[in-house]
Amino acid sequence: MKSVEVAAAIIYKEGKYFATQRGYGEFEGMWEFPGGKIEPGETPQEALKREIQEELCIDIEVKAHLCTTEYDYPTFHLTMYCYLCNIISGQIELREHKSALWLTSGSLDQVSWLPADKEVIEKIRSHKPSEPNQ
């Protein structure tokens, strides 16, 4: 089975987390934390900054590692490195996603998450940061 490594940004601001709805591919319409594939030679943090700039037109600060989750999809094994982040500049522009929402930890269940991202929600709820640097 093919293995894919990605980095995901858990962008946190004023008590809410940023979620994006996929606009393409096999999982179109499902929700995820934004991010993307780690290229050869990149650290997860470098990949995350690049992917978020490409997908959302913003610059982020990667504050802390929240968790690493593993999930077996039907056609590949996913390893996802998740980092608490904050926006340092730019205005969000959805280049690859259908939609986006800011959700509180209590409202995270209101959207249909990709399976690997569901595991991250539990980590978010147990972490409960006041800001990403904690």
PyMOL commands that set and color helices and strands:
alter all, ss='L'
color gray80, all
select helices_A, chain A and resi 44-56+105-110+115-127
alter helices_A, ss='H'
color red, helices_A
select strands_A, chain A and resi 2-13+16-22+31-32+35-37+59-72+76-89+97-103
alter strands_A, ss='S'
color yellow, strands_A
deselect
rebuild
show_as cartoon
